[in-house]
Amino acid sequence: MFRNSLSVRSITSINNIITTNAYRSLATASIQSNITSDLTPLKINSNGSRDLYAIFKLHNIPYLVTKGDKVYLPFKLKNAKVGDSLKLNNVTTLGSPEYTFKVDQGINNELYELKASVVEITKEPYYEVYRKKQRCRRLKTFPVEPFQTVLMINELKLT
């Protein structure tokens, strides 16, 4: 399904070889120019952000999203209220059906915009967890009603 795939592992290993600061700034500038020039096929193939998708990580859990998707987080976000707008910045993959751009450490924030808003903060339905110790008949019951946060992806575009 995805024909062209690009990995930046070889480019980042070049940065580890260069040790002096003067050369390092030149190397990072050339790496950034390589990354931005490599996104031109993705901009052409994304069909005006309609076919564009992104994989972002939140608490080290990856989520694949497109514009208009709802993301159900299995926890409550601290200090987030309904209607708040969030800028998601830990994106590891950007792609379209024809082209995929992946960086394991995370893609530079200047290359894309991924915004979401908090739609609702709810609790899952009530259920009980039963725990029993070995060689003991007694069952302990724990009531569980964990939080859920629902995000709506408002904006996903390349800059």
Secondary structure, DSSP 8 states (H G I E B T S, - for coil): ---EEEE-HHHHHHHHH--SHHHHHHHHHHHHHHHHHHTHHHHHHTTTTTS-EEEEEETTEEEEE-TT-EEEESS--TT--TT-EEE---EEEEE-SSEEEE-TT---GGGEEEEEEEEEEEE---EEEEEE-TT---EEEEEE--EEEEEEEEEEEE-
